[in-house]
Structures are given as C-alpha cells and as structure tokens.
Amino acid sequence: MSRIATLLETLAPIGRNEQGGYDRFAWTDADAALRAWFLTEAADLGLPTEVDRNGNLWAHWRQRSGAALVLGSHLDSVPNGGALDGPLGVASAFAAIRALQEAGETPDTTVSVVAMVDEEGGRFGIACLGSRLMTGALDPERARALVDRDGVRLDTAMRAAGLDPSTLGADPDRLAGIAAFVELHVEQGHLPVEHRAAGTEPDPGHRGLAEAGAPLGAASAIWPHGRWRIELHGQANHAGTTPMADRDDPVVRAADVVLAARHAAVAEDALATVGRIEVRPGAVNAIAASTTLWLDVRGADEGRIRRVVAAVAAQAGAEPVEESWTPPTRFSAPLTQRLRDVVRETGAPEPPVLPSGAGHDAGILAAAGVPAAMLLVRNPTGISHAPEESADLPDIEAGVAALARLLRA
Ligand SMILES: [Zn+2]
C-alpha cells in the first residue's frame, strides 16, 4: 500500500459520524485526534513541530536556511463533510516528503507542512480562521468572542483544548518566512453542463477535471464571497387559535427570503445558499417569534454578489449583517505555471486551470501577498462538503508525485 493510502486510512475513522460523513470541528475531541495524527506523522519523518500563536500546526524539514516552501491545508470539516476536503492536502504533503527521504534526496529550501485551524468555520462560523488571524484579516478580539451553537466561546474552547487564546493575532514574521504556499485540494464545484454560464472564463468546475479527462488541475483564482446573517421578527402565537390572516409568521417570511436569494442569484449568474436557519422558540404548535437565516453568496465579481444581497435585503425588510467578506483572489501566476510544469514532468495529462468557487487558506495567504497556488485532484462525483466527496487513489498518488517533483525542483 502506498504511503498516502496508509495515511488516509489512519485518518478515516477520526470524526466519522453514523451517516458516514465527518464532523471534525475546531477544538473538539476529533480535532485533538487529528492534531495527534499530524504530530505522529511528523515525528515519524523526523520533522520538528510547533504550534503557532493562532493554533496552526507546523512541521519543518529544515535543509537550508531562509524562507520555506510550505505545503498543507486543513484538517477540520463542515458538519457531515467529506473525508478529503483539507486532510488530503496535509497527508499528501507528508507523503511527498517521505518520497524524497526514501530516495535519499534533499530539497534546496526548507519545506514546511502546515495544518491551518478551523478552515471551514464549521463550529464558529468564520471560514479560514487560522489563516485570517495569521494575516491580520480577522481581529483577534472578535475571534475570541465567537460562539458556537451551544454558546461556547472560541477562547473557552481553545483553553479546554490546552491552548492559550490570548496569543491570537497577526503573525507577520511567520508570514514573511513563507516563500511560497502550495495547497493540494480535492476538486470542488463540478457543476452539471446545463448550469454553464456564458463568458470567456469557465465558472468554477464548469469544465471539471472529470470532463477534461485530467487527474490534476490548478486553480487560477477564488471568486469573491461573503456570509450574511438575517434576523426576521414576527409575533409568537398559538398554532390552533390564530387565523391565517392575522399571523405575523417569521418562518413564512424566511421562506420568501430564501426564494428571493435563489431568484436573484440565478438572475446574476451567482451562487446563493441558505444552509442554516434557526427558528425560535421552535415549537411545533406555535407560530415562531423570530428566525435567523445565514446566507452565503459567491460570484465572478463583487457587483453580482452585492446585487443579490440587496435583493435579499429588500425582500427581508431588514439589512443583512455581513459576517465575513473575501474579495476576489488571484493565485501566483509563476507558481501556478511551475505547478503545471511539474505535473507534466511526472507524465500526467495537461492540467487544466480552473477558477474556484470555494474559499481556501491559500486564497487568504495570496490576498496577504504570499505567492500561493493550488493543485486540484479530480473528484469524480463532483460532490464536496458531503459524504460522497471522493477521489480515486491513482489520482491522489499523481498529486503526491507532483508535489514530490516540486520539492525536488
Ligand atoms: Zn478545504
């Protein structure tokens, strides 16, 4: 069995739920097991490790002094997520280093592996938490005060996991020590052909790697995207005694808002999703007092996104609260070219370049001026953030071979 297959197999049971998906949230027992896995593999490779001020995990193969070529991704998941989004990038980084070590080869630069904290925001609602804190894009005071669904604050959760939340914040020295960041990631956003939009550049996944017959690809850019919270208030009342005409039902208004988001997104060729709704007090036999909706909008440009949010605001009669905003990000063209070259040098088919509708730590670092690029591994189901997310082992091994080639070069 290849090393990457073994690594993925040891990860497979961690955080797995009864539906076969993964619940791997920051600062939980599953997260602790994933971090222990990281430390074990690094120790096995003889790599010293450290935890940075924001809780991100690092392993270093220091062959030379100077800035490092950093490989990695994240280990956390969305609720009921897939096995590969995140862990594939960390495991293949370790596997690539092992390939060089076993061949008795040493790279010309320091090579580091990183596992960024809470990339999905599955617990505290803000995506790319570890990289946003590191680059200073997220205020540490705001981060410490974030609460999960059970009302647990992020700083409390960190302390319970044995880390010190008082050190959270921008880490410019560490950022300056990254010569380049390469994130290998399972392909996401493979949309059916009929959803293709007109335009010069394909929309994310519209020419997925499966359609192109290519096991590997590279990401050109990340679409701008944001998250908004919408509060709707009504009048709580008895389900059996309140005539339909007299109701002020915030759940019905929430339904209108969800539909408005969908219609506006279709009109703008954007993507809008309401994936979380809270209804209070949540009784079957009572009209609700209030609802909260979380809206995720992405698009090829900011104008489309802002118009979708404006349409939602008009329908809601309330101003959506912006919880996060990420401007468009272009990856480093020279580094992306280098990645495509090494893929070709390993004998794999020509790697297509696709824009990404999904946010990534590599995008946050790129926005902060770090040369960053992404290597995508074909996802035959096209499904991500769900248990069906998958990649074939030969494609994954091709990704590891490309990373190893990059380290050699
Ligand atoms: Zn990811």
Residues whose N, C-alpha, C, O or C-beta is under 5 A from the ligand:
A	BS01	ZN	D85 G86
